[in-house]
């Protein structure tokens, strides 16, 4: 049956060994469970009651004594209304509350999630009936974060890695490097097109300047962080990230992924936001777009980085530190391991889902896919540029080695006549008039210097070897 009477419900509890505590009225209990007052208990009402019992258990003193370093934010929105609680301070009231009827979507964002302090995630799992397998994937992160999308009966589940600059100052520096490089490329193109002698030639960067700029780009990004997104069938979107993104917080907060600020402050909070006119699928796409935009500067900056490395390589020659190339290669590989799976996730999975394959949701998700494709292509180009720089460094090293061998050959050629003459006059012949001649030593040097000068003049002016 879809529902049972109060008496049947009571007998069922007795059969399971569950009795009503002394001093408590069974009628009062079932009236609280019977939300619609139809004098029967439905399956949904029973499940809801069990959820409330589990939820109450997680608010016992042993779960509330510790101070958890997390931030829980909630926003309910519709095309005309928006109500945000940032942060949620009354956790118990929220966990026992429901989404208001006027709200089309509720977004719950948990930042600063730690696997050692997972009580709030467990509370949310009970509240929104999250599947145990999805919860396990969220709780048990592997060393390598893998993109994943799964459909369950009551909700869908998404895992994406978040890659971003090391901290806020590093992000600003990366943006500045990209802007400076674009400006420099534009000026060079303008000078080439206009052929204007009035344009000032660009000032050549010094070795110290190039080294300082490259040292700033030596370590650019953090270790990837995991972002989990749950989307329920009744318009709730739950996002869980590892970073605490409180503004003005600790130094670690300045390095955190500001997902709430990117989506809510810069988009949803605007009265003209398109996000508020759509369902939860559009919010999920917005979260993916925020993740993608964090990676984009890390890909673009390699063009400026390799340009600086090329200039420094031509200045330093064989003194150039080739470890710069190996570090850049490792960084490219690390970014590609994030971008490629993200592209496969969007292109091969999400766009095939019915909920993402219609209207504006499809258009914006395709835009995310196009940006990821562009980044994947740029990564391939950067790898080719890096290979060209490595080849150039090898040519410079080979030329320097050849120059050394050439110089040694010239020196050896200069000493060859002296070695020959010394060998002759070092023989033990009985009759060698030059050895007893008064001017023999001076003549030996005159002959040697004449032969060496003639040899050098021949190699320089006749053959052009030196």
C-alpha positions, 0 to 999 in steps of 0.5 A, a space after each residue: 500500500 502507498 499508505 497505512 492507517 494509524 493502527 496499522 502503523 502502530 502494529 508495524 512498529 510493534 512488530 519491529 520491536 519499537 514501542 512508544 516511550 512512557 508518557 508520550 502519546 502515540 496519537 501526538 506522534 502520528 499527527 506530526 508525521 501525518 503532514 497532510 492530516 488524512 489520518 494515514 501515514 504514506 511512504 513519503 511521510 514515513 521517510 521524512 520522519 526517519 530523516 528528521 530522526 536521523 537529523 536530530 541524532 546529528 545535532 546531539 551534543 557530541 556532534 556540536 561541541 567542535 568548531 568546524 572550519 566551514 562556511 555554509 551558504 544558502 540562496 533561494 531564487 526565482 525570476 522575481 525574488 531572491 533570498 540569501 543567507 550568507 553564512 548560515 548561522 542557525 544550522 539546525 533550523 536550516 536542516 529542518 526547513 524546506 525550500 519556500 514555495 515561491 523559490 524555483 531553485 535553492 542553492 546550498 554551498 558548503 565551503 571548507 569541507 574537511 573529511 575529518 569533520 564531515 558532520 555537515 555533509 552527512 546532515 545535508 545527505 540526510 536532508 536531500 536523500 543523497 545516494 550512499 555511493 555519491 556520498 562515498 565518492 565525495 568523502 573518499 577522494 583519491 590522489 587523482 581527482 577524476 571527472 564524473 557524472 552519475 544519475 541516481 533516482 532522486 538526484 544527479 551527481 557531478 565531480 570536477 577538479 578545480 585548478 586555479 592560481 596559487 593565490 590572489 596576488 599570483 592570479 593578478 600577476 598572471 593577468 598582468 603578464 598576459 596583458 603586457 604580452 598582448 600589448 607587446 604583440 599588438 605594438 609589434 604588429 602595428 609597427 610592422 603594418 604601418 612601417 612608421 619610423 616615428 614609432 619607438 622601437 621596443 626596449 630590449 629587456 635585460 637579463 635581470 628583468 627577464 629572470 625576475 619575471 620568470 621567477 614570478 611564474 615559476 610556481 603558478 598554481 595550486 594542487 587541484 581541489 575537488 568540487 562536488 555538485 548534487 542536483 535533486 529532482 525538486 530544484 535543489 543544487 548542493 555544491 561542496 568544495 574543500 576550500 574556505 572562501 571567506 573574504 578577508 580570511 586567512 592567507 589560505 582563504 586568498 588562495 581558495 576558489 571563490 565559487 560563491 563570489 563568482 556565481 552569486 556576487 557577480 551573477 545571481 545577485 544582479 536583478 537582470 541575471 539570466 541565471 535566475 530565470 532558469 532552473 537548477 541545470 543552468 546553475 550547474 552550467 554556471 558552476 562549470 563555467 566558473 571552474 573553466 574560467 579559473 583555468 583559462 589564465 593558467 593556459 594563456 600565460 604560457 604564451 608570455 612565459 615561453 616568449 620570456 624564456 626565448 628572450 632569456 635563452 638568446 641572452 644567456 646562451 649556454 648559461 640558460 637554466 634548462 630546468 625552466 623547460 622541464 618545470 614548464 613541461 610538468 605544468 603543461 602536463 598537469 593542466 592538460 590532465 585537468 582540461 582533457 577530462 573536463 572536455 570529455 565530461 562536457 562533450 561526451 556526457 553532459 551534452 547527451 543528457 536531456 536536462 542539459 540538451 535544450 534551450 539556453 542551458 544547451 547554448 551555455 554548456 556548448 560555450 563552456 565546451 568551446 572554451 575547453 576545446 580552445 584551451 586544449 588546442 592552446 595546450 598543444 600549441 604551447 607544447 610545440 612552442 616548448 619543443 621548439 625552444 628545447 631544439 633552439 637550446 640544443 642548437 645553441 649548445 651544439 654551436 657553442 661546443 663546435 666553437 670550442 672545438 674549432 678554437 681548440 683546433 686553431 690553437 692546435 694548428 698554431 702549435 703544430 709547426 713549433 712541435 714539428 721544428 722542436 721534434 727535428 732539432 731535438 733529434 740526436 744527430 751528430 752534425 746539426 749546424 744550427 745548434 751551434 750557430 750563434 743566432 740559431 735560437 733567434 732564427 728558430 723563433 723568427 721561422 716559427 712566428 713566420 710560419 704561424 702568421 702565414 698559417 693564420 693569414 691563410 685560414 682567415 683571408 684565403 679560406 675564411 675559416 676564422 
